[in-house]
Amino acid sequence: AKQAMKQTVMGIYIVRHEGHNPVDQPVDVGVVIEGTEVLISLRNAAVAVA
């Protein structure tokens, strides 16, 4: 996953527990720009795109 992030121009990532339920909160949500995590530990994807 880290290798893919290094090659990402811009993206949002969501980390979930293995076997999660759809209503479970993600472990981490963040934003990657040009291979660098610029925002981490966001509450959800809506906050990441706001």
C-alpha distance matrix in Angstrom:
0.0 3.8 5.4 5.2 6.3 8.8 10.2 10.6 14.3 14.5 12.6 12.6 9.9 11.3 10.4 13.1 14.8 14.8 18.1 18.5 21.5 21.5 23.5 21.3 19.9 16.2 15.0 13.6 13.7 13.2 13.7 12.1 14.8 14.7 11.5 12.9 12.5 16.1 16.5 15.1 16.7 18.2 20.2 19.1 18.0 21.6 21.7 18.6 20.6 24.0
3.8 0.0 3.8 5.4 5.0 6.4 9.0 9.9 13.3 13.9 12.8 13.1 10.9 12.9 12.2 15.4 17.1 17.6 21.1 21.3 24.3 24.2 25.8 23.4 21.6 17.8 16.1 14.1 14.2 12.8 13.0 10.8 13.1 12.7 9.1 10.1 10.2 14.0 15.1 14.0 16.1 18.0 20.6 20.0 19.0 22.5 21.9 18.7 20.8 24.0
5.4 3.8 0.0 3.8 5.4 5.2 6.8 9.0 12.5 14.0 13.6 14.8 13.2 15.6 15.3 18.4 20.1 20.2 23.5 23.9 26.9 26.6 28.6 26.4 24.8 21.0 19.6 17.6 17.3 15.7 15.1 12.3 13.7 12.3 9.0 11.2 12.4 16.1 17.7 17.1 19.6 21.2 23.8 22.8 21.4 24.8 24.4 21.0 22.6 25.9
5.2 5.4 3.8 0.0 3.8 5.4 5.3 6.4 10.2 11.3 10.6 12.1 10.9 13.6 14.0 17.1 19.3 19.4 22.4 22.6 25.1 24.4 26.6 24.9 23.3 19.5 18.8 16.7 15.7 14.2 13.2 10.6 12.1 11.1 8.4 11.1 12.1 15.4 16.8 16.5 18.9 19.9 22.3 20.8 18.9 22.2 22.3 18.8 20.0 23.5
6.3 5.0 5.4 3.8 0.0 3.8 5.3 5.0 8.4 9.0 8.4 9.8 8.9 12.0 12.9 16.4 19.0 19.8 22.8 22.5 24.9 24.0 25.7 23.8 21.7 18.0 17.1 14.4 13.2 11.1 9.9 7.0 8.9 8.5 5.4 7.5 8.3 11.6 13.1 13.1 15.9 16.9 19.7 18.5 16.7 19.9 19.4 15.9 17.3 20.6
8.8 6.4 5.2 5.4 3.8 0.0 3.8 5.6 8.3 10.1 10.9 12.9 12.5 15.7 16.4 20.0 22.4 23.2 26.3 26.1 28.7 27.8 29.5 27.5 25.3 21.5 20.4 17.6 16.4 13.8 12.2 8.7 9.1 7.2 3.9 6.9 9.2 12.3 14.7 15.2 18.3 19.6 22.7 21.8 20.0 22.9 22.2 18.5 19.8 22.9
10.2 9.0 6.8 5.3 5.3 3.8 0.0 3.8 6.5 9.2 10.4 13.1 13.3 16.7 17.9 21.3 23.9 24.4 27.2 27.1 29.4 28.3 30.2 28.6 26.7 23.0 22.4 19.6 18.0 15.5 13.4 9.9 9.6 7.3 5.7 9.4 11.8 14.4 16.8 17.6 20.7 21.5 24.3 22.9 20.6 23.3 23.1 19.3 19.9 23.2
10.6 9.9 9.0 6.4 5.0 5.6 3.8 0.0 3.8 5.6 6.6 9.7 10.6 14.3 16.2 19.6 22.6 23.4 26.0 25.4 27.4 25.9 27.6 26.3 24.2 20.7 20.6 17.6 15.4 12.8 10.3 7.1 7.0 5.9 5.3 8.5 10.2 12.3 14.3 15.5 18.5 18.7 21.4 19.8 17.2 19.7 19.6 15.8 16.2 19.5
14.3 13.3 12.5 10.2 8.4 8.3 6.5 3.8 0.0 3.8 6.9 10.5 12.5 16.3 18.7 22.2 25.4 26.5 29.0 28.0 29.7 27.8 29.3 28.3 25.9 22.7 22.7 19.4 16.8 13.8 10.5 7.4 5.4 4.2 6.2 8.9 10.9 11.9 14.2 16.3 19.6 19.3 22.2 20.5 17.7 19.6 19.3 15.5 15.3 18.3
14.5 13.9 14.0 11.3 9.0 10.1 9.2 5.6 3.8 0.0 3.8 7.3 10.0 13.7 16.6 20.0 23.5 24.9 27.1 25.7 27.1 25.0 26.3 25.4 22.9 19.9 20.3 16.9 13.9 10.9 7.5 5.5 4.4 6.0 7.7 9.1 9.7 10.2 11.7 13.8 16.9 16.1 18.8 17.0 14.1 15.8 15.6 11.8 11.5 14.5
12.6 12.8 13.6 10.6 8.4 10.9 10.4 6.6 6.9 3.8 0.0 3.8 6.5 10.1 13.2 16.4 20.0 21.4 23.5 22.0 23.3 21.2 22.6 21.7 19.4 16.3 17.0 13.9 10.8 8.5 5.8 5.2 6.6 8.9 9.2 10.1 9.5 10.4 10.8 12.1 14.7 13.7 16.0 13.9 10.9 13.2 13.3 9.6 9.7 13.3
12.6 13.1 14.8 12.1 9.8 12.9 13.1 9.7 10.5 7.3 3.8 0.0 3.8 6.8 10.2 13.3 17.0 18.8 20.8 18.9 20.1 18.0 19.1 18.1 15.7 12.7 13.7 10.6 7.2 5.7 4.6 6.2 9.0 11.8 11.4 11.4 9.5 10.3 9.3 9.9 11.7 10.4 12.4 10.2 7.5 10.3 10.5 7.0 8.1 11.6
9.9 10.9 13.2 10.9 8.9 12.5 13.3 10.6 12.5 10.0 6.5 3.8 0.0 3.8 6.6 10.0 13.5 15.2 17.5 15.9 17.6 16.1 17.4 15.9 13.6 10.2 10.7 8.0 5.6 5.4 6.4 7.6 11.1 13.5 12.0 12.0 9.6 11.5 10.2 9.3 10.6 10.2 11.9 10.0 8.3 11.8 12.0 9.1 11.1 14.4
11.3 12.9 15.6 13.6 12.0 15.7 16.7 14.3 16.3 13.7 10.1 6.8 3.8 0.0 3.8 6.5 10.2 12.3 14.3 12.4 14.0 12.7 13.8 12.1 10.0 6.6 7.6 5.9 4.5 6.8 9.2 11.1 14.7 17.2 15.5 15.1 12.3 14.0 11.9 10.1 9.9 9.5 10.1 8.1 7.4 11.2 11.8 9.9 12.3 15.2
10.4 12.2 15.3 14.0 12.9 16.4 17.9 16.2 18.7 16.6 13.2 10.2 6.6 3.8 0.0 3.8 7.0 9.3 11.9 10.4 12.9 12.7 13.8 11.3 9.5 5.8 5.4 5.1 6.3 8.9 11.8 13.3 17.1 19.2 16.8 16.4 13.5 15.7 13.7 11.0 10.2 10.9 11.3 10.3 10.7 14.4 14.7 13.1 15.9 18.6
13.1 15.4 18.4 17.1 16.4 20.0 21.3 19.6 22.2 20.0 16.4 13.3 10.0 6.5 3.8 0.0 3.8 6.4 8.4 6.6 9.4 9.8 11.0 8.3 7.6 4.7 5.2 7.1 9.0 12.2 15.2 17.0 20.7 22.9 20.6 20.2 17.3 19.3 16.9 14.0 12.4 12.9 12.2 11.1 12.2 15.6 16.3 15.4 18.1 20.6
14.8 17.1 20.1 19.3 19.0 22.4 23.9 22.6 25.4 23.5 20.0 17.0 13.5 10.2 7.0 3.8 0.0 3.8 6.2 5.4 8.9 10.8 11.8 8.7 9.1 7.3 6.7 9.7 12.3 15.5 18.7 20.2 24.0 26.0 23.4 22.9 20.1 22.3 19.9 16.7 14.8 15.8 14.8 14.3 15.8 19.1 19.7 19.0 21.8 24.1
14.8 17.6 20.2 19.4 19.8 23.2 24.4 23.4 26.5 24.9 21.4 18.8 15.2 12.3 9.3 6.4 3.8 0.0 3.8 5.5 9.2 11.5 13.5 11.0 12.2 10.5 10.3 13.0 15.2 18.1 21.0 22.1 25.8 27.4 24.6 24.7 22.2 24.8 22.8 19.7 18.2 19.1 18.3 17.3 18.2 21.6 22.6 21.7 24.2 26.8
18.1 21.1 23.5 22.4 22.8 26.3 27.2 26.0 29.0 27.1 23.5 20.8 17.5 14.3 11.9 8.4 6.2 3.8 0.0 3.8 6.7 9.6 11.8 10.1 12.4 11.8 12.5 15.4 17.4 20.5 23.4 24.8 28.4 30.2 27.7 27.8 25.3 27.6 25.4 22.4 20.6 21.0 19.6 18.3 19.2 22.3 23.7 23.3 25.4 27.9
18.5 21.3 23.9 22.6 22.5 26.1 27.1 25.4 28.0 25.7 22.0 18.9 15.9 12.4 10.4 6.6 5.4 5.5 3.8 0.0 3.8 6.5 8.2 6.3 8.8 8.8 10.2 13.2 14.9 18.4 21.4 23.3 27.0 29.2 26.9 26.7 23.9 25.8 23.2 20.3 18.1 18.1 16.3 15.0 16.3 19.1 20.5 20.5 22.6 24.9
21.5 24.3 26.9 25.1 24.9 28.7 29.4 27.4 29.7 27.1 23.3 20.1 17.6 14.0 12.9 9.4 8.9 9.2 6.7 3.8 0.0 3.8 5.4 5.4 8.8 10.0 12.4 15.2 16.4 20.0 22.8 25.1 28.7 31.1 29.2 29.0 26.0 27.5 24.7 22.0 19.7 19.0 16.6 15.0 16.3 18.5 20.4 20.9 22.7 24.6
21.5 24.2 26.6 24.4 24.0 27.8 28.3 25.9 27.8 25.0 21.2 18.0 16.1 12.7 12.7 9.8 10.8 11.5 9.6 6.5 3.8 0.0 3.8 5.6 8.3 9.5 12.8 14.7 15.0 18.5 21.1 23.5 26.9 29.5 28.0 27.8 24.9 26.1 23.2 21.0 18.9 17.6 15.1 12.8 13.6 15.5 17.9 18.4 19.8 21.7
23.5 25.8 28.6 26.6 25.7 29.5 30.2 27.6 29.3 26.3 22.6 19.1 17.4 13.8 13.8 11.0 11.8 13.5 11.8 8.2 5.4 3.8 0.0 3.8 6.5 9.2 12.4 14.5 15.0 18.7 21.5 24.4 27.8 30.7 29.3 28.6 25.4 26.2 22.9 20.7 18.0 16.6 13.4 11.9 13.5 14.9 16.8 18.1 19.7 21.0
21.3 23.4 26.4 24.9 23.8 27.5 28.6 26.3 28.3 25.4 21.7 18.1 15.9 12.1 11.3 8.3 8.7 11.0 10.1 6.3 5.4 5.6 3.8 0.0 3.8 6.4 9.1 11.7 13.0 16.8 20.0 22.8 26.4 29.2 27.4 26.6 23.2 24.2 21.0 18.3 15.5 14.7 11.8 11.0 13.2 15.2 16.4 17.4 19.6 21.1
19.9 21.6 24.8 23.3 21.7 25.3 26.7 24.2 25.9 22.9 19.4 15.7 13.6 10.0 9.5 7.6 9.1 12.2 12.4 8.8 8.8 8.3 6.5 3.8 0.0 3.8 6.6 8.6 9.9 13.6 17.0 19.9 23.5 26.5 24.9 23.6 20.1 20.8 17.5 14.8 11.8 10.9 8.1 7.8 10.6 12.6 13.3 14.3 16.9 18.1
16.2 17.8 21.0 19.5 18.0 21.5 23.0 20.7 22.7 19.9 16.3 12.7 10.2 6.6 5.8 4.7 7.3 10.5 11.8 8.8 10.0 9.5 9.2 6.4 3.8 0.0 3.8 5.4 6.9 10.6 14.0 16.7 20.4 23.1 21.3 20.2 16.8 18.0 15.0 12.1 9.7 9.4 7.8 7.2 9.3 12.2 12.6 12.6 15.5 17.3
15.0 16.1 19.6 18.8 17.1 20.4 22.4 20.6 22.7 20.3 17.0 13.7 10.7 7.6 5.4 5.2 6.7 10.3 12.5 10.2 12.4 12.8 12.4 9.1 6.6 3.8 0.0 3.8 7.1 10.4 14.1 16.3 20.1 22.6 20.3 18.9 15.6 17.0 14.2 10.8 8.2 9.4 8.9 9.5 11.8 14.8 14.4 14.0 17.3 19.1
13.6 14.1 17.6 16.7 14.4 17.6 19.6 17.6 19.4 16.9 13.9 10.6 8.0 5.9 5.1 7.1 9.7 13.0 15.4 13.2 15.2 14.7 14.5 11.7 8.6 5.4 3.8 0.0 3.8 6.6 10.4 12.7 16.4 19.1 17.1 15.5 12.0 13.3 10.5 7.2 5.3 6.6 7.5 8.0 9.7 12.8 11.9 10.9 14.4 16.3
13.7 14.2 17.3 15.7 13.2 16.4 18.0 15.4 16.8 13.9 10.8 7.2 5.6 4.5 6.3 9.0 12.3 15.2 17.4 14.9 16.4 15.0 15.0 13.0 9.9 6.9 7.1 3.8 0.0 3.8 7.3 10.2 13.7 16.8 15.3 13.9 10.5 11.2 8.3 6.2 5.6 5.0 6.6 6.0 6.5 9.8 8.9 7.3 10.7 12.9
13.2 12.8 15.7 14.2 11.1 13.8 15.5 12.8 13.8 10.9 8.5 5.7 5.4 6.8 8.9 12.2 15.5 18.1 20.5 18.4 20.0 18.5 18.7 16.8 13.6 10.6 10.4 6.6 3.8 0.0 3.8 6.8 10.2 13.3 12.1 10.4 7.0 7.6 5.2 4.3 6.2 5.9 8.9 8.5 8.0 10.8 9.3 6.5 9.7 12.0
13.7 13.0 15.1 13.2 9.9 12.2 13.4 10.3 10.5 7.5 5.8 4.6 6.4 9.2 11.8 15.2 18.7 21.0 23.4 21.4 22.8 21.1 21.5 20.0 17.0 14.0 14.1 10.4 7.3 3.8 0.0 3.8 6.7 10.1 9.8 8.4 5.8 5.8 5.0 6.6 9.5 8.8 11.9 11.0 9.3 11.5 10.1 6.5 8.6 11.2
12.1 10.8 12.3 10.6 7.0 8.7 9.9 7.1 7.4 5.5 5.2 6.2 7.6 11.1 13.3 17.0 20.2 22.1 24.8 23.3 25.1 23.5 24.4 22.8 19.9 16.7 16.3 12.7 10.2 6.8 3.8 0.0 3.8 6.6 6.0 5.3 4.4 5.8 7.2 8.9 12.2 12.3 15.5 14.6 12.7 15.0 13.9 10.2 11.6 14.4
14.8 13.1 13.7 12.1 8.9 9.1 9.6 7.0 5.4 4.4 6.6 9.0 11.1 14.7 17.1 20.7 24.0 25.8 28.4 27.0 28.7 26.9 27.8 26.4 23.5 20.4 20.1 16.4 13.7 10.2 6.7 3.8 0.0 3.8 5.5 5.4 6.5 6.6 9.2 11.8 15.4 15.2 18.5 17.6 15.4 17.1 15.9 12.2 12.7 15.2
14.7 12.7 12.3 11.1 8.5 7.2 7.3 5.9 4.2 6.0 8.9 11.8 13.5 17.2 19.2 22.9 26.0 27.4 30.2 29.2 31.1 29.5 30.7 29.2 26.5 23.1 22.6 19.1 16.8 13.3 10.1 6.6 3.8 0.0 3.8 5.6 8.5 9.4 12.5 14.8 18.4 18.7 22.0 21.0 18.8 20.7 19.6 15.9 16.3 18.8
11.5 9.1 9.0 8.4 5.4 3.9 5.7 5.3 6.2 7.7 9.2 11.4 12.0 15.5 16.8 20.6 23.4 24.6 27.7 26.9 29.2 28.0 29.3 27.4 24.9 21.3 20.3 17.1 15.3 12.1 9.8 6.0 5.5 3.8 0.0 3.8 6.8 9.1 12.0 13.3 16.9 17.8 21.1 20.3 18.5 20.9 19.8 16.1 17.3 20.0
12.9 10.1 11.2 11.1 7.5 6.9 9.4 8.5 8.9 9.1 10.1 11.4 12.0 15.1 16.4 20.2 22.9 24.7 27.8 26.7 29.0 27.8 28.6 26.6 23.6 20.2 18.9 15.5 13.9 10.4 8.4 5.3 5.4 5.6 3.8 0.0 3.8 5.9 9.1 10.6 14.3 15.5 19.0 18.9 17.6 19.9 18.2 14.7 16.4 18.7
12.5 10.2 12.4 12.1 8.3 9.2 11.8 10.2 10.9 9.7 9.5 9.5 9.6 12.3 13.5 17.3 20.1 22.2 25.3 23.9 26.0 24.9 25.4 23.2 20.1 16.8 15.6 12.0 10.5 7.0 5.8 4.4 6.5 8.5 6.8 3.8 0.0 3.8 5.8 6.8 10.5 11.8 15.4 15.5 14.6 17.0 15.1 11.9 14.2 16.4
16.1 14.0 16.1 15.4 11.6 12.3 14.4 12.3 11.9 10.2 10.4 10.3 11.5 14.0 15.7 19.3 22.3 24.8 27.6 25.8 27.5 26.1 26.2 24.2 20.8 18.0 17.0 13.3 11.2 7.6 5.8 5.8 6.6 9.4 9.1 5.9 3.8 0.0 3.8 6.7 10.5 11.0 14.8 15.2 14.4 16.0 13.5 10.6 12.7 14.1
16.5 15.1 17.7 16.8 13.1 14.7 16.8 14.3 14.2 11.7 10.8 9.3 10.2 11.9 13.7 16.9 19.9 22.8 25.4 23.2 24.7 23.2 22.9 21.0 17.5 15.0 14.2 10.5 8.3 5.2 5.0 7.2 9.2 12.5 12.0 9.1 5.8 3.8 0.0 3.8 7.1 7.3 11.0 11.8 11.5 13.1 10.3 7.9 10.8 12.0
15.1 14.0 17.1 16.5 13.1 15.2 17.6 15.5 16.3 13.8 12.1 9.9 9.3 10.1 11.0 14.0 16.7 19.7 22.4 20.3 22.0 21.0 20.7 18.3 14.8 12.1 10.8 7.2 6.2 4.3 6.6 8.9 11.8 14.8 13.3 10.6 6.8 6.7 3.8 0.0 3.8 5.6 9.2 10.5 11.2 13.4 10.8 9.0 12.5 13.9
16.7 16.1 19.6 18.9 15.9 18.3 20.7 18.5 19.6 16.9 14.7 11.7 10.6 9.9 10.2 12.4 14.8 18.2 20.6 18.1 19.7 18.9 18.0 15.5 11.8 9.7 8.2 5.3 5.6 6.2 9.5 12.2 15.4 18.4 16.9 14.3 10.5 10.5 7.1 3.8 0.0 3.8 6.5 8.8 10.7 12.8 10.4 9.7 13.5 14.5
18.2 18.0 21.2 19.9 16.9 19.6 21.5 18.7 19.3 16.1 13.7 10.4 10.2 9.5 10.9 12.9 15.8 19.1 21.0 18.1 19.0 17.6 16.6 14.7 10.9 9.4 9.4 6.6 5.0 5.9 8.8 12.3 15.2 18.7 17.8 15.5 11.8 11.0 7.3 5.6 3.8 0.0 3.8 5.7 7.7 9.2 6.6 6.6 10.4 11.0
20.2 20.6 23.8 22.3 19.7 22.7 24.3 21.4 22.2 18.8 16.0 12.4 11.9 10.1 11.3 12.2 14.8 18.3 19.6 16.3 16.6 15.1 13.4 11.8 8.1 7.8 8.9 7.5 6.6 8.9 11.9 15.5 18.5 22.0 21.1 19.0 15.4 14.8 11.0 9.2 6.5 3.8 0.0 3.8 7.3 8.3 6.6 8.2 11.4 11.7
19.1 20.0 22.8 20.8 18.5 21.8 22.9 19.8 20.5 17.0 13.9 10.2 10.0 8.1 10.3 11.1 14.3 17.3 18.3 15.0 15.0 12.8 11.9 11.0 7.8 7.2 9.5 8.0 6.0 8.5 11.0 14.6 17.6 21.0 20.3 18.9 15.5 15.2 11.8 10.5 8.8 5.7 3.8 0.0 3.8 5.5 5.6 6.7 9.3 10.4
18.0 19.0 21.4 18.9 16.7 20.0 20.6 17.2 17.7 14.1 10.9 7.5 8.3 7.4 10.7 12.2 15.8 18.2 19.2 16.3 16.3 13.6 13.5 13.2 10.6 9.3 11.8 9.7 6.5 8.0 9.3 12.7 15.4 18.8 18.5 17.6 14.6 14.4 11.5 11.2 10.7 7.7 7.3 3.8 0.0 3.8 5.4 4.9 6.5 8.7
21.6 22.5 24.8 22.2 19.9 22.9 23.3 19.7 19.6 15.8 13.2 10.3 11.8 11.2 14.4 15.6 19.1 21.6 22.3 19.1 18.5 15.5 14.9 15.2 12.6 12.2 14.8 12.8 9.8 10.8 11.5 15.0 17.1 20.7 20.9 19.9 17.0 16.0 13.1 13.4 12.8 9.2 8.3 5.5 3.8 0.0 3.8 5.4 5.4 6.2
21.7 21.9 24.4 22.3 19.4 22.2 23.1 19.6 19.3 15.6 13.3 10.5 12.0 11.8 14.7 16.3 19.7 22.6 23.7 20.5 20.4 17.9 16.8 16.4 13.3 12.6 14.4 11.9 8.9 9.3 10.1 13.9 15.9 19.6 19.8 18.2 15.1 13.5 10.3 10.8 10.4 6.6 6.6 5.6 5.4 3.8 0.0 3.8 5.5 5.1
18.6 18.7 21.0 18.8 15.9 18.5 19.3 15.8 15.5 11.8 9.6 7.0 9.1 9.9 13.1 15.4 19.0 21.7 23.3 20.5 20.9 18.4 18.1 17.4 14.3 12.6 14.0 10.9 7.3 6.5 6.5 10.2 12.2 15.9 16.1 14.7 11.9 10.6 7.9 9.0 9.7 6.6 8.2 6.7 4.9 5.4 3.8 0.0 3.8 5.7
20.6 20.8 22.6 20.0 17.3 19.8 19.9 16.2 15.3 11.5 9.7 8.1 11.1 12.3 15.9 18.1 21.8 24.2 25.4 22.6 22.7 19.8 19.7 19.6 16.9 15.5 17.3 14.4 10.7 9.7 8.6 11.6 12.7 16.3 17.3 16.4 14.2 12.7 10.8 12.5 13.5 10.4 11.4 9.3 6.5 5.4 5.5 3.8 0.0 3.8
24.0 24.0 25.9 23.5 20.6 22.9 23.2 19.5 18.3 14.5 13.3 11.6 14.4 15.2 18.6 20.6 24.1 26.8 27.9 24.9 24.6 21.7 21.0 21.1 18.1 17.3 19.1 16.3 12.9 12.0 11.2 14.4 15.2 18.8 20.0 18.7 16.4 14.1 12.0 13.9 14.5 11.0 11.7 10.4 8.7 6.2 5.1 5.7 3.8 0.0
